[in-house]
Amino acid sequence: MTRNKTQASPTAARGEPLRQRVIDAAERLLRQGKADFSMRDLATEAAVSFATPFNQFGSKAAIMHALSARRIDTMAKRFAGMSPPPDAAGRVLLAIDTAVEVMLEEPEVNRAVMGWIGTAGPSPGTVLAHSTALWSLALGDGEGLSAAGRQEALRRLSEQLAFAFRGVLSFWTAGELPDEKLATNAREIAKTLLLGFAERPLFCDSAS
């Protein structure tokens, strides 16, 4: 699905906080195919001093981590605006489809962002926390999960789904997984994780 995207210019960004200006500028450079941009390039694009990106983030890796968090926030907001099914398994699969849709809207930009996720910044990132929150939202109150294991599932599954989805994305980022297979593989690993906690009837439909 194609969606309109607003690309703010440096002039339009002048009234925004500095961190937002730097992140927006990094996103514009990626959309121009400049994944190898330098911090000087970034400062020029953001119309700020050379020191500003360093002062605000500390490193290019931290900026890319912030761009990853922005994408996860987009996934969460889009999912929250939908009418998901009541059962946890159906909600997770809808969240998978939503997350994949976001990633495939700008695949080259998102591959560039993902390529930096394994690079340490000056301080620990928050990508895992953002991703875990997304899958916690997807799980909801765990309806449809077995009563005996529901609390354990709600305690553990959101982080495990974050690990699993990032793993699938890593193969996609490396070019080993084509765009058209991203959703299928992400769905399969999510269903595998859910299988130990979900009522069997939830997975009777092979097309789900």
C-alpha atoms as an extended CHARMM CRD file, in Angstrom:
* protein
*
       208  EXT
         1         1  MET       CA              0.0000000000        0.0000000000        0.0000000000  PROA      1               0.0000000000
         2         2  THR       CA              1.4060000000        3.4090000000       -0.9680000000  PROA      2               0.0000000000
         3         3  ARG       CA              1.0210000000        6.2350000000        1.5070000000  PROA      3               0.0000000000
         4         4  ASN       CA              1.7750000000        9.9050000000        1.1740000000  PROA      4               0.0000000000
         5         5  LYS       CA              4.8360000000       10.9760000000        3.1140000000  PROA      5               0.0000000000
         6         6  THR       CA              5.6120000000       14.4570000000        4.2990000000  PROA      6               0.0000000000
         7         7  GLN       CA              9.2420000000       15.3740000000        3.8700000000  PROA      7               0.0000000000
         8         8  ALA       CA              9.9710000000       18.4840000000        5.8780000000  PROA      8               0.0000000000
         9         9  SER       CA             12.5820000000       20.8610000000        4.4970000000  PROA      9               0.0000000000
        10        10  PRO       CA             15.3440000000       22.3640000000        6.6180000000  PROA      10              0.0000000000
        11        11  THR       CA             13.5180000000       25.7010000000        6.4910000000  PROA      11              0.0000000000
        12        12  ALA       CA             10.2390000000       24.1680000000        7.7100000000  PROA      12              0.0000000000
        13        13  ALA       CA             12.0880000000       22.4730000000       10.5310000000  PROA      13              0.0000000000
        14        14  ARG       CA             13.6480000000       25.6110000000       11.9880000000  PROA      14              0.0000000000
        15        15  GLY       CA             11.0340000000       25.9870000000       14.7100000000  PROA      15              0.0000000000
        16        16  GLU       CA             11.2670000000       22.3590000000       15.8300000000  PROA      16              0.0000000000
        17        17  PRO       CA             13.4880000000       20.9910000000       18.5970000000  PROA      17              0.0000000000
        18        18  LEU       CA             17.0300000000       20.2750000000       17.5110000000  PROA      18              0.0000000000
        19        19  ARG       CA             16.7880000000       16.4930000000       17.9420000000  PROA      19              0.0000000000
        20        20  GLN       CA             13.7590000000       16.3790000000       15.6540000000  PROA      20              0.0000000000
        21        21  ARG       CA             15.5490000000       18.4750000000       13.0450000000  PROA      21              0.0000000000
        22        22  VAL       CA             18.5630000000       16.1680000000       13.0680000000  PROA      22              0.0000000000
        23        23  ILE       CA             16.4450000000       13.0140000000       12.7870000000  PROA      23              0.0000000000
        24        24  ASP       CA             14.3580000000       14.5040000000        9.9790000000  PROA      24              0.0000000000
        25        25  ALA       CA             17.5250000000       15.4840000000        8.1260000000  PROA      25              0.0000000000
        26        26  ALA       CA             18.9570000000       11.9710000000        8.4900000000  PROA      26              0.0000000000
        27        27  GLU       CA             15.7630000000       10.5410000000        7.0590000000  PROA      27              0.0000000000
        28        28  ARG       CA             15.9140000000       12.8920000000        4.0850000000  PROA      28              0.0000000000
        29        29  LEU       CA             19.5170000000       11.8860000000        3.3490000000  PROA      29              0.0000000000
        30        30  LEU       CA             18.5460000000        8.2100000000        3.4240000000  PROA      30              0.0000000000
        31        31  ARG       CA             15.6890000000        8.8840000000        1.0130000000  PROA      31              0.0000000000
        32        32  GLN       CA             18.2200000000       10.4900000000       -1.3130000000  PROA      32              0.0000000000
        33        33  GLY       CA             20.2370000000        7.2710000000       -1.2870000000  PROA      33              0.0000000000
        34        34  LYS       CA             22.9810000000        8.7170000000        0.9360000000  PROA      34              0.0000000000
        35        35  ALA       CA             23.1890000000        5.9770000000        3.5630000000  PROA      35              0.0000000000
        36        36  ASP       CA             26.9020000000        6.6980000000        4.0280000000  PROA      36              0.0000000000
        37        37  PHE       CA             26.2950000000       10.3230000000        4.9890000000  PROA      37              0.0000000000
        38        38  SER       CA             28.7930000000       11.9070000000        7.3540000000  PROA      38              0.0000000000
        39        39  MET       CA             27.9070000000       13.8940000000       10.4450000000  PROA      39              0.0000000000
        40        40  ARG       CA             29.0270000000       16.9860000000        8.5550000000  PROA      40              0.0000000000
        41        41  ASP       CA             26.6020000000       16.1250000000        5.7390000000  PROA      41              0.0000000000
        42        42  LEU       CA             23.8960000000       15.6930000000        8.3390000000  PROA      42              0.0000000000
        43        43  ALA       CA             24.6110000000       19.0330000000        9.9990000000  PROA      43              0.0000000000
        44        44  THR       CA             24.4520000000       20.7560000000        6.6160000000  PROA      44              0.0000000000
        45        45  GLU       CA             21.1650000000       19.0640000000        5.7150000000  PROA      45              0.0000000000
        46        46  ALA       CA             19.6630000000       19.9780000000        9.0920000000  PROA      46              0.0000000000
        47        47  ALA       CA             20.9900000000       23.5530000000        8.8570000000  PROA      47              0.0000000000
        48        48  VAL       CA             22.6650000000       23.2930000000       12.2490000000  PROA      48              0.0000000000
        49        49  SER       CA             26.2370000000       23.5880000000       13.4770000000  PROA      49              0.0000000000
        50        50  PHE       CA             28.6320000000       20.7050000000       12.9010000000  PROA      50              0.0000000000
        51        51  ALA       CA             28.6350000000       19.9450000000       16.6370000000  PROA      51              0.0000000000
        52        52  THR       CA             24.8460000000       19.7600000000       16.9960000000  PROA      52              0.0000000000
        53        53  PRO       CA             24.3060000000       16.1300000000       15.8480000000  PROA      53              0.0000000000
        54        54  PHE       CA             27.0910000000       15.0200000000       18.2000000000  PROA      54              0.0000000000
        55        55  ASN       CA             25.7270000000       17.0970000000       21.0660000000  PROA      55              0.0000000000
        56        56  GLN       CA             22.1950000000       15.7780000000       20.5730000000  PROA      56              0.0000000000
        57        57  PHE       CA             22.9570000000       12.1050000000       19.8930000000  PROA      57              0.0000000000
        58        58  GLY       CA             26.6470000000       11.3740000000       20.3290000000  PROA      58              0.0000000000
        59        59  SER       CA             27.0690000000        9.2390000000       17.2040000000  PROA      59              0.0000000000
        60        60  LYS       CA             25.5600000000        8.2870000000       13.8610000000  PROA      60              0.0000000000
        61        61  ALA       CA             24.5920000000        4.9100000000       15.3480000000  PROA      61              0.0000000000
        62        62  ALA       CA             22.4550000000        6.6420000000       17.9660000000  PROA      62              0.0000000000
        63        63  ILE       CA             20.7300000000        8.6580000000       15.2500000000  PROA      63              0.0000000000
        64        64  MET       CA             19.9310000000        5.5030000000       13.3120000000  PROA      64              0.0000000000
        65        65  HSD       CA             18.6200000000        3.8970000000       16.4960000000  PROA      65              0.0000000000
        66        66  ALA       CA             16.3010000000        6.8980000000       16.8620000000  PROA      66              0.0000000000
        67        67  LEU       CA             15.1030000000        6.3830000000       13.2880000000  PROA      67              0.0000000000
        68        68  SER       CA             14.3740000000        2.7420000000       14.1110000000  PROA      68              0.0000000000
        69        69  ALA       CA             12.3660000000        3.8020000000       17.1550000000  PROA      69              0.0000000000
        70        70  ARG       CA             10.4410000000        6.2220000000       14.9380000000  PROA      70              0.0000000000
        71        71  ARG       CA              9.4500000000        3.3480000000       12.6640000000  PROA      71              0.0000000000
        72        72  ILE       CA              8.3310000000        1.2080000000       15.5720000000  PROA      72              0.0000000000
        73        73  ASP       CA              6.2640000000        4.1180000000       16.8690000000  PROA      73              0.0000000000
        74        74  THR       CA              4.6560000000        4.3870000000       13.4220000000  PROA      74              0.0000000000
        75        75  MET       CA              3.8000000000        0.6790000000       13.5430000000  PROA      75              0.0000000000
        76        76  ALA       CA              2.2570000000        1.0460000000       17.0030000000  PROA      76              0.0000000000
        77        77  LYS       CA              0.2160000000        4.1090000000       16.0660000000  PROA      77              0.0000000000
        78        78  ARG       CA             -1.0530000000        2.4850000000       12.9040000000  PROA      78              0.0000000000
        79        79  PHE       CA             -1.9860000000       -0.6940000000       14.7720000000  PROA      79              0.0000000000
        80        80  ALA       CA             -3.6980000000        1.3040000000       17.5340000000  PROA      80              0.0000000000
        81        81  GLY       CA             -5.8420000000        3.0120000000       14.8840000000  PROA      81              0.0000000000
        82        82  MET       CA             -7.1750000000       -0.2990000000       13.5850000000  PROA      82              0.0000000000
        83        83  SER       CA             -9.9420000000       -2.5530000000       14.8520000000  PROA      83              0.0000000000
        84        84  PRO       CA             -7.9510000000       -5.6770000000       15.7000000000  PROA      84              0.0000000000
        85        85  PRO       CA             -9.5930000000       -9.0250000000       16.4730000000  PROA      85              0.0000000000
        86        86  PRO       CA            -10.1400000000       -9.7620000000       20.1580000000  PROA      86              0.0000000000
        87        87  ASP       CA             -7.8710000000      -12.8170000000       20.3140000000  PROA      87              0.0000000000
        88        88  ALA       CA             -4.1730000000      -12.3710000000       21.0140000000  PROA      88              0.0000000000
        89        89  ALA       CA             -3.0020000000      -14.5440000000       18.1130000000  PROA      89              0.0000000000
        90        90  GLY       CA             -5.0880000000      -12.6120000000       15.6040000000  PROA      90              0.0000000000
        91        91  ARG       CA             -3.8810000000       -9.3150000000       17.0520000000  PROA      91              0.0000000000
        92        92  VAL       CA             -0.2290000000      -10.3740000000       16.8260000000  PROA      92              0.0000000000
        93        93  LEU       CA             -0.6170000000      -11.4750000000       13.1990000000  PROA      93              0.0000000000
        94        94  LEU       CA             -2.2850000000       -8.1480000000       12.3640000000  PROA      94              0.0000000000
        95        95  ALA       CA              0.5940000000       -6.3330000000       14.0770000000  PROA      95              0.0000000000
        96        96  ILE       CA              3.0470000000       -8.3900000000       11.9980000000  PROA      96              0.0000000000
        97        97  ASP       CA              1.2760000000       -7.3750000000        8.8000000000  PROA      97              0.0000000000
        98        98  THR       CA              1.2270000000       -3.7420000000        9.9360000000  PROA      98              0.0000000000
        99        99  ALA       CA              4.9220000000       -3.7610000000       10.8380000000  PROA      99              0.0000000000
       100       100  VAL       CA              5.8650000000       -5.3710000000        7.5230000000  PROA      100             0.0000000000
       101       101  GLU       CA              3.7720000000       -2.8060000000        5.6510000000  PROA      101             0.0000000000
       102       102  VAL       CA              5.7150000000        0.0110000000        7.3330000000  PROA      102             0.0000000000
       103       103  MET       CA              9.0600000000       -1.5860000000        6.4890000000  PROA      103             0.0000000000
       104       104  LEU       CA              8.1430000000       -2.1780000000        2.8440000000  PROA      104             0.0000000000
       105       105  GLU       CA              6.8930000000        1.3560000000        2.2480000000  PROA      105             0.0000000000
       106       106  GLU       CA             10.5210000000        2.5270000000        2.0440000000  PROA      106             0.0000000000
       107       107  PRO       CA             12.5690000000       -0.6620000000        1.8360000000  PROA      107             0.0000000000
       108       108  GLU       CA             15.9180000000        0.8780000000        0.9540000000  PROA      108             0.0000000000
       109       109  VAL       CA             15.6620000000        3.4820000000        3.6990000000  PROA      109             0.0000000000
       110       110  ASN       CA             14.5960000000        0.8810000000        6.2220000000  PROA      110             0.0000000000
       111       111  ARG       CA             17.3320000000       -1.5470000000        5.2300000000  PROA      111             0.0000000000
       112       112  ALA       CA             19.8440000000        1.2350000000        5.8120000000  PROA      112             0.0000000000
       113       113  VAL       CA             18.3610000000        1.9110000000        9.2490000000  PROA      113             0.0000000000
       114       114  MET       CA             18.3060000000       -1.7850000000       10.1560000000  PROA      114             0.0000000000
       115       115  GLY       CA             21.9060000000       -2.1500000000        9.0620000000  PROA      115             0.0000000000
       116       116  TRP       CA             22.9200000000        0.1460000000       11.9340000000  PROA      116             0.0000000000
       117       117  ILE       CA             20.8620000000       -1.4910000000       14.6680000000  PROA      117             0.0000000000
       118       118  GLY       CA             23.6610000000       -3.8800000000       15.6020000000  PROA      118             0.0000000000
       119       119  THR       CA             26.1250000000       -0.9970000000       15.9780000000  PROA      119             0.0000000000
       120       120  ALA       CA             26.5980000000        0.2500000000       19.5320000000  PROA      120             0.0000000000
       121       121  GLY       CA             26.0560000000        3.9020000000       20.2590000000  PROA      121             0.0000000000
       122       122  PRO       CA             27.6120000000        5.9660000000       23.0730000000  PROA      122             0.0000000000
       123       123  SER       CA             24.9050000000        4.6660000000       25.4150000000  PROA      123             0.0000000000
       124       124  PRO       CA             22.5340000000        1.6660000000       25.3000000000  PROA      124             0.0000000000
       125       125  GLY       CA             19.7430000000        2.1120000000       22.7920000000  PROA      125             0.0000000000
       126       126  THR       CA             16.0130000000        1.7750000000       23.3830000000  PROA      126             0.0000000000
       127       127  VAL       CA             15.0330000000       -0.1500000000       20.2430000000  PROA      127             0.0000000000
       128       128  LEU       CA             14.3160000000       -3.3430000000       22.1920000000  PROA      128             0.0000000000
       129       129  ALA       CA             12.1040000000       -1.4660000000       24.6590000000  PROA      129             0.0000000000
       130       130  HSD       CA             10.1890000000        0.1830000000       21.7920000000  PROA      130             0.0000000000
       131       131  SER       CA              9.7340000000       -3.1080000000       19.9790000000  PROA      131             0.0000000000
       132       132  THR       CA              8.6820000000       -4.9500000000       23.1360000000  PROA      132             0.0000000000
       133       133  ALA       CA              6.0470000000       -2.2860000000       23.7800000000  PROA      133             0.0000000000
       134       134  LEU       CA              4.6640000000       -2.8110000000       20.2650000000  PROA      134             0.0000000000
       135       135  TRP       CA              4.2320000000       -6.5500000000       20.7690000000  PROA      135             0.0000000000
       136       136  SER       CA              2.7940000000       -6.0230000000       24.2250000000  PROA      136             0.0000000000
       137       137  LEU       CA              0.1770000000       -3.7860000000       22.6080000000  PROA      137             0.0000000000
       138       138  ALA       CA             -0.4910000000       -6.5170000000       20.0620000000  PROA      138             0.0000000000
       139       139  LEU       CA             -0.9330000000       -9.2190000000       22.7000000000  PROA      139             0.0000000000
       140       140  GLY       CA             -3.5040000000       -7.1270000000       24.5410000000  PROA      140             0.0000000000
       141       141  ASP       CA             -4.9230000000       -8.9470000000       27.5520000000  PROA      141             0.0000000000
       142       142  GLY       CA             -4.0300000000      -12.3320000000       26.1150000000  PROA      142             0.0000000000
       143       143  GLU       CA             -7.5390000000      -13.3560000000       25.1710000000  PROA      143             0.0000000000
       144       144  GLY       CA             -7.5130000000      -16.7390000000       23.4490000000  PROA      144             0.0000000000
       145       145  LEU       CA             -4.3160000000      -17.8670000000       25.1460000000  PROA      145             0.0000000000
       146       146  SER       CA             -4.5940000000      -20.8580000000       27.4320000000  PROA      146             0.0000000000
       147       147  ALA       CA             -5.7330000000      -19.8530000000       30.8940000000  PROA      147             0.0000000000
       148       148  ALA       CA             -2.9720000000      -21.8430000000       32.5570000000  PROA      148             0.0000000000
       149       149  GLY       CA             -0.1670000000      -20.1170000000       30.6890000000  PROA      149             0.0000000000
       150       150  ARG       CA             -1.6660000000      -16.6870000000       30.0100000000  PROA      150             0.0000000000
       151       151  GLN       CA              0.2320000000      -14.7380000000       32.6620000000  PROA      151             0.0000000000
       152       152  GLU       CA              3.5190000000      -16.3120000000       31.6770000000  PROA      152             0.0000000000
       153       153  ALA       CA              2.7700000000      -15.5540000000       28.0390000000  PROA      153             0.0000000000
       154       154  LEU       CA              2.0360000000      -11.9160000000       28.7870000000  PROA      154             0.0000000000
       155       155  ARG       CA              5.2350000000      -11.7030000000       30.8200000000  PROA      155             0.0000000000
       156       156  ARG       CA              7.5120000000      -13.2940000000       28.2160000000  PROA      156             0.0000000000
       157       157  LEU       CA              6.0430000000      -13.2200000000       24.7290000000  PROA      157             0.0000000000
       158       158  SER       CA              6.2830000000       -9.5210000000       23.9220000000  PROA      158             0.0000000000
       159       159  GLU       CA             10.0750000000       -9.4990000000       24.2800000000  PROA      159             0.0000000000
       160       160  GLN       CA             10.4140000000      -12.8310000000       22.4710000000  PROA      160             0.0000000000
       161       161  LEU       CA              8.3240000000      -11.4760000000       19.5950000000  PROA      161             0.0000000000
       162       162  ALA       CA             10.6160000000       -8.4330000000       19.4880000000  PROA      162             0.0000000000
       163       163  PHE       CA             13.6580000000      -10.7100000000       19.2010000000  PROA      163             0.0000000000
       164       164  ALA       CA             11.9460000000      -12.8540000000       16.5710000000  PROA      164             0.0000000000
       165       165  PHE       CA             10.7900000000       -9.9970000000       14.3600000000  PROA      165             0.0000000000
       166       166  ARG       CA             14.2060000000       -8.3620000000       14.4680000000  PROA      166             0.0000000000
       167       167  GLY       CA             15.7610000000      -11.6910000000       13.4880000000  PROA      167             0.0000000000
       168       168  VAL       CA             13.5620000000      -11.9680000000       10.4120000000  PROA      168             0.0000000000
       169       169  LEU       CA             14.3170000000       -8.3420000000        9.5470000000  PROA      169             0.0000000000
       170       170  SER       CA             18.0510000000       -9.0070000000        9.7700000000  PROA      170             0.0000000000
       171       171  PHE       CA             17.8490000000      -11.6020000000        6.9800000000  PROA      171             0.0000000000
       172       172  TRP       CA             15.6650000000       -9.2330000000        4.9400000000  PROA      172             0.0000000000
       173       173  THR       CA             18.1660000000       -6.4230000000        5.4910000000  PROA      173             0.0000000000
       174       174  ALA       CA             21.0060000000       -8.6510000000        4.2920000000  PROA      174             0.0000000000
       175       175  GLY       CA             19.0950000000       -9.4400000000        1.0940000000  PROA      175             0.0000000000
       176       176  GLU       CA             18.6140000000      -13.1150000000        1.9610000000  PROA      176             0.0000000000
       177       177  LEU       CA             14.8600000000      -12.7150000000        2.3500000000  PROA      177             0.0000000000
       178       178  PRO       CA             12.9470000000      -11.0230000000       -0.5040000000  PROA      178             0.0000000000
       179       179  ASP       CA             10.2720000000       -8.4210000000        0.1790000000  PROA      179             0.0000000000
       180       180  GLU       CA              7.4510000000      -10.7620000000       -0.7820000000  PROA      180             0.0000000000
       181       181  LYS       CA              8.5080000000      -13.3480000000        1.8120000000  PROA      181             0.0000000000
       182       182  LEU       CA              8.9980000000      -10.9910000000        4.7400000000  PROA      182             0.0000000000
       183       183  ALA       CA              5.4160000000      -11.1500000000        6.0270000000  PROA      183             0.0000000000
       184       184  THR       CA              5.1150000000      -14.9170000000        5.5830000000  PROA      184             0.0000000000
       185       185  ASN       CA              8.2750000000      -15.6660000000        7.5290000000  PROA      185             0.0000000000
       186       186  ALA       CA              7.4980000000      -13.1350000000       10.2550000000  PROA      186             0.0000000000
       187       187  ARG       CA              4.0200000000      -14.6460000000       10.6480000000  PROA      187             0.0000000000
       188       188  GLU       CA              5.3890000000      -18.1810000000       10.8670000000  PROA      188             0.0000000000
       189       189  ILE       CA              7.8530000000      -17.4020000000       13.6170000000  PROA      189             0.0000000000
       190       190  ALA       CA              5.1780000000      -15.4900000000       15.5560000000  PROA      190             0.0000000000
       191       191  LYS       CA              2.7890000000      -18.4390000000       15.2720000000  PROA      191             0.0000000000
       192       192  THR       CA              5.5350000000      -20.7790000000       16.4530000000  PROA      192             0.0000000000
       193       193  LEU       CA              6.0720000000      -18.6630000000       19.5680000000  PROA      193             0.0000000000
       194       194  LEU       CA              2.3540000000      -18.4280000000       20.2310000000  PROA      194             0.0000000000
       195       195  LEU       CA              1.7140000000      -22.1140000000       19.6980000000  PROA      195             0.0000000000
       196       196  GLY       CA              2.8360000000      -23.1070000000       23.1720000000  PROA      196             0.0000000000
       197       197  PHE       CA              0.3580000000      -20.7110000000       24.7590000000  PROA      197             0.0000000000
       198       198  ALA       CA             -2.5810000000      -20.4780000000       22.3560000000  PROA      198             0.0000000000
       199       199  GLU       CA             -5.6640000000      -22.6350000000       22.1250000000  PROA      199             0.0000000000
       200       200  ARG       CA             -5.1950000000      -25.0160000000       19.1760000000  PROA      200             0.0000000000
       201       201  PRO       CA             -8.3140000000      -23.8350000000       17.2650000000  PROA      201             0.0000000000
       202       202  LEU       CA             -6.6300000000      -20.4820000000       16.6820000000  PROA      202             0.0000000000
       203       203  PHE       CA             -4.2500000000      -22.1310000000       14.2260000000  PROA      203             0.0000000000
       204       204  CYS       CA             -6.6220000000      -24.4280000000       12.3760000000  PROA      204             0.0000000000
       205       205  ASP       CA             -6.8540000000      -22.0010000000        9.4580000000  PROA      205             0.0000000000
       206       206  SER       CA             -3.6860000000      -22.5750000000        7.4070000000  PROA      206             0.0000000000
       207       207  ALA       CA             -4.2570000000      -19.2720000000        5.5890000000  PROA      207             0.0000000000
       208       208  SER       CA             -3.9830000000      -17.2400000000        8.7900000000  PROA      208             0.0000000000
